Structure formats: structure tokens, C-alpha cells
Amino acid sequence: VVTGFGELLGYSIRLVSGRLADSTGQFWPITIFGYVLQMSAVPALALTHSWPSAAALIILERVGKAIRNPPRDVMLSHAARHVGGYGWAFGLHEALDQFGALLGPLLVAAVLAREGDYRSAFALLLVPAAINISLVLLTRWLYPRPQDLEAQPSQPLHNHLPGVFWLYLSAAALVAAGFADYPLLAYHFSHTDSVPTQWIVVFYAVAMAVSGCGSLLFGRLFDRYGFKLLVGLTLLSSLFAPLTLLGGFWLALLGAAIWGLGMGVHESIIPAAVAPMVPAARRASAFGLFTAGYGIAWFAGSSVIGFLYDLSVPTCVVFCVACQVIAVPILVRVGLNTESRAAVEDDVS
């Protein structure tokens, strides 16, 4: 209940955070506030003495992430062409994020193995949190106006987001709805004994490694091939369900790797494609709306997947694959629309 409410609240707040960033233009203050809130919440768990206070901090961490994500993504998009492209910028960000997602738990595990004390483990996380805030402030000092990095002039402000954005959001929502969370896969591995217990965490580590490396590789390729790559990766990612839920050990390992590949696509290429679709002056609102819709679809889809799993595993697999396959023709149409718009802009230039 706590984590689910935190996620749902977080995705909802992104709508407000994105609109606020667009209307005020205060991208750095909003981003810094979100980072401070998020980075202070986890180490503060070392000071808790009851589950309600711990629950409040867990929710606060999600809220901080929700506040800073839309304006942060806008600033990434402004820097994207300066560093090589939208796909590369968001892919590099996701790869570093996955590196931290591996390093943090290993750090906590090392403290627990040595001290056996959760308070010490959470308190130690104050060090990377402080480094994070320092880097954010340093970046603010070096690049006070990240919009100046935009290679092309900002597009005029429109009252409505373009139709292609809404079409793309519907496709992304379908992809998200059919993408199961790893805890369900871990439960299946344990429940069916298809994967020995000690290997389940190894499978997750493999998935995260593939996610991080895939983000870098496919982010770069997306800048070159565009939506053709996204269509192919969506079809490939849909294979995670039959491999993990119907296969044995080795097929499940391959499925876990493909699941990690899908995670990399979800966290890098899919949001990167939003930036060129919308006017620069509306990007924060677009990112907030997109991630909120995407997250709610994932939440709803995960609920359906869990319900279907109890009824029939093959039916669950069909649902996962069908959602992502149905999204493919929509992605093809969005890709054609985007390419035609890019061609027109090139002609104008």
C-alpha cells in the first residue's frame, strides 16, 4: 500500500511539476528542490523509530523524484543535441542511473554484512546523497540557462500539444500495460522452481546490466534510425513474457535479459522521443503528462497481469504480448509522422 500509493502520488505530481516549470521557467529551483527532498528522505530512514515515519519518508522520496523529473528532463533535452542527440543523452542518463541502482544496494549489503544494522546502512547513504546534491549545484553554476544549449530556436508556444504526442502516449501506455514488474517474475521463478532461489537475484543483476548497456547502445542508434529501432525493440521486448513465464532455466535467463533490455528502452528511448515532438516551451508539461500517463498505465497493467496470473499463466502471457504488439502499428504511424515533420523542418531550414 505504501509503495503503491507513493508511486501513484509521484506520477500525479509530475503533472503539476511539469506545468509549474513551464509557466514559471524556474527549471533549476524546482529541480534542486526535488533532488534535495528525494536525497534527504532515504538517509533519514536511519532516524525513524516507527513504521508510519518510515512510510512517510518512502512516500516523500517518490514525491521528490516526481517534482524534479519533468524540469530535469527538459534540461536534458536542451543539452541533447549539444552532446550527440536525444537518444544518447537520455540513454547515458539511464545507464548511469542503473549503475547507481546496482551500486547502492551493494553498498547497503556490505554494511549489513559487516554491521548487521539497517540504521548504519541508511546513514551511509548520506554520502552519495551529498555528492548528488553537490553535482546538481555545480551543474546549476556552470549552466544557469540550459535552454541556451538548444541548437535550434524554441518553437512558439501553442495552446495544445500536437496530435502526434497523444498518439505516441497511447502507444507507450499499451507498451507499459503489457510490461510486468520484476517482482512478479521473481515470484514465478520461486513458485514454479524454474529458477533456483539463489539465482533469482543474479537474473535481476543480469537484467540491470543489459538495461544499462542497452540504454547506451540503443540510445545512440535511436538518434540514427529513429522509430524504426523503437518498433523493432518493442517487438523484441514482448518476448520476455513467454520466455520467463513459460520457459525453463536458460529460457528464463534469456527472458530476464530481454526484460532488462525492455527496461532500458522504457527509461531512455521512449521518453527521449517526446522532446522533438513538442514545442520547447511546453516540454516540461509534456514530460510530466507523458510520464504520469505512462506510469498509471503500467500500474493498471500490472494489476491486470497479477489478476490473470492467478487465473492462467498462458493467458497472462497473451495479455503481455498482445498489449505490446498492438502498440506497434501506432508507433509506425508516429514514426512516419515524425519523419515527415523533420523533413519539412529541414526544408524550411
N, C-alpha and C positions, 0 to 999 in steps of 0.2 A: 504494500500500500504506500509506504513512504517513498520508495524509489519510483514507483509508477506515477504518483502524484507529483514528485519532483520533476520528472521528465515532461509530463503533460503541462505543468505550470511553466517550465522552461520554454517549451515550444510556443506557448501562448504569449509569453512576454516578448519573444522575438518580434512579434507583430508591432508591439508598442515601441520597442527599442529601435527598430528599423525606421518607423515613421518619425520618431523623435530626432534621429540622426539626420534624416533628410530635411526636416522642417527647420532645424536649428543650425545644421552644418557643423555641429560640435562633435566631430567623429572621435578625436583624441580624448576629450574629457569623458565621454560615455564609455569608450573602450577601456581607459585606465580604471575608471570606477568599477567596471565589470571584472577586470582582472584582479584588482585588489580584493573585491568581495569573494571571488572564487578561490584565490590563492590563500586567503586567510582562513577560510572555512575548514579546510581539511586538517591543517596543523592544529587548529583549535579543538579538534576532537580529543586531543591529549588532555584537555582541561575538563571534559564532561564527566558527570557522575550519575547520569540517568539517561534512559533511552529517549525520552522526549527531547532533551537538549541535543543529543546526537542526531536525532531525526531532523531537528530544526537546522542543524549545520549541514546535513546532507542535502536538504532542500535548498538551503542558501547557496551551496556550491553550484547547483543546477541553475539557480536564478542568476548568479554572477556570470556563468557561461552564456546564458541566454542574452544578457544585457550587452556583452561585449562582442558577440559573434557577428551580427549584421554590420556594424560600422567597421569592424576588423576586416571582414570580407570585402567591403568596399575599398578599403585602403590596399588590400592585396591586389584587387583588380586594377587599381590605379598604377601599381608598380609592375603589373604583369608584363606589359609589352616592353618595359624597360629591362626586364630580366630574361625575356625569351618567349613569353606567351602566357595566356590564361591557364592552359593545361599544366605547363611546367610550374608556374607559381603555386597553384593550388596543390599540385602533386608533391612538390617539395615540402609544402606545409604539412600535408598529410603524412609523408614519410617521417618527418621529424616528430610529429605527434605520436606516431606508432612507436618510434624509438623511445619516447618518454613513457608510453604505455607499457613497454616492456621493462624499462629501467626502474621505474617507480616501484612496482610490485616486487622486483628482485631486491631492491634496497630494503623494503619493509620486511621481506622474508629473511634477509640476512640479519636484521636487528632482532627479529623474533627468535631466530635460531640461537643467537648469542645471548640475548637478554630475556627472552620469553615474555616481553612486556609490550603490549599494544601502545601504551602511553608514550613510551620512548620512541617507538616506531613512527607514530604520528608526529611527535615533536620534531624528529629528524627531518621530516618533510618541509619544515620551515626553511631549511637551507635552499632547496631548489625553488621554493616559492619566492624567497627573497631575490634569488638570481633572476627569476622570471620577471618580477616587477622592475628590477634594475634594468633589464634589457628593454622592456617596454618603454621606460622613461628615457633611456638612451636613444631609442629609435624616435621618440617624440622630439627630442632635442635635435637630432640630425635631420629629421624630415618633418618639420612642423606643418607643411602643406603637401601631403602625399598626392593630392589631386594634380599638382604641378608635374608629376611624373607621367601623367597621361599623354601618350604620344599624339593623340588626336583631340581636337577640341570637344568639350562636352556638348551633347545634343540638347536641344531645347526641352524644357520641362513640359510634359504632357499631363493632362488630367487623368488619363487612364494608361495602364500598362498595355503593351501591344498584345494582339490576339495570340501570337506565336508563344508568348510567355505562358499564357493559360493552357495552351495545348501541350506545351512541354511539361508543365506542372502535372497535368492529368497523366501523362506517360510516366513521369517519375513517381507519382503516387502509386500507380499499378506495380511498378518495379519494387517499391518499398513494401507494399502489401504482401507480395509474394516472397519476401526475403526473411527467413526465420532467424531468430536470435540464437546465438551460440548456446545459451543455457538449455534450450530445447534439444539441440543436437547432443550436448553432453548428457542430458537425461536419457536420450535414446540409446547412446553408446553404453551407458551404465545399465539401463533397464533390460536391454537385449543381450548384453555381454558381447556385443560385436567388437568392442574395443576394451582391452583391459583398463582398469581404473587408473593405473599409473600413467597410461598413455594418453588419457583424455586431455590433460594439461599440455602435453607435448604437441598434440594435434592443434591446440589453440595457439601455441607458440609458432608452429609452422604457418598457421593461417595469418597471424600478425606479421610474420616475416614476409610472406607473399604479398600481404596488403601494402606494407611499406615500400617494398621493391617495385611492386606493380604500379603504385602511385607515381613513382618517378618515371618509369619506362612509359606507361600509357599516357601520363600527362604530357610528356614530350611528343608522343605520337599523335595525341589528340590535336595538338597545335598544327600538325601537318595534314592529318586526314579527316579531322572533324567528326561529324556524326556517323560516318561510315564505321569508324572504330567503335563508337559507343553502341551501335546496333549489334556489331559482332560480339562485343564483350557482354552485352545483355543476354544474348542467346547462350554464350558460353557459361555465364554465371548461373543460368537457370538449371544447369546440370548438377548443381550442388545437392539439390533435394533428392533425386533418385540415387545418387551415389552414396550420400551419407545415411539416408533413411532406409534404403533397400539393400545396400551392399555390405560386404564383409570388411575385414580389417583394411586391406590395401585399397579397395574402392572407397572406403570411408576416409582414408587418409588423402586420397586424391580429391574427394569431395570437400574435405576441410580446406585443402589448399585453394580449390576453386571458390569456396565460400569466402576465404580471405581475399582472393582476387576481387570478388564482388564488393567486399567492404571497401577496398581501395578505390574502386570505381565510384561507389556511393559517396565517399568522402572527398574525392578530388575532382574527377571529370564531371560528374553530374552537376555540382554547384558551379564549377568553372564555366560551364556552358551558359549559365544565366547572365553573366556580365555583359557579353556583347549583344544580348537580346533587348536590353532595356536602356533608356537614357541614363547617362551618368548621374544626373540629378535625382533619379528615382531608384538608384541601385540598392541603397540601404533598405528601403521599403520592400523592394523586390526580393532581396535576400531574406529578410525577415518573414515575408509571406511565404516564400518558397520553402524554407526550412520548417516553418510551422506546419504547412500542409503536408510536406513530406513526412515529418515526424508523427503527425496524427494518423496518416495512412499506415505507417509502419506499426504504430500502436494498435490500430484496429485490425490490421492484417495478422499481427502476432496473436491477437485474441482468437481470431478465426482459425489460425493454424493450430493453436493449442486445443481448441474445441474439436477440430477434425482429427487431430492425432489420437484423441481418446476414442473416437468412433472407428477410424480406419486409417492406417498409415498410408496405404496406396492412395486413398482419397486426398489425404494431406499433401502428398507429393504432386498429385494432379493439380491441386489448387495453386501450389507454389510455382509450378512450371507454367500453368495457364496464365496467371497474372502477368508474368514477365514476357511471355510470348505475345500476348495481346498488346503489350506496350510497344512492340517492335514496329508495326506499321505506323503508329503515331510518331515514333522517333524518326522514321524515314521521312515522313511528311515535314516534320520540324526541320530536319536536316536540309531538305530541298528548299524550304522557305528561307532558312538562314543563308544558304549558299547564294540564292537569288538576290537577297538583300545585300550581301557582301559584294556581289558583282556590280550592283547598282552604285554602291558607295565608292567602289574603285573607279568606276567610270566618271563619277562626279569629281573625284579627286584628280 
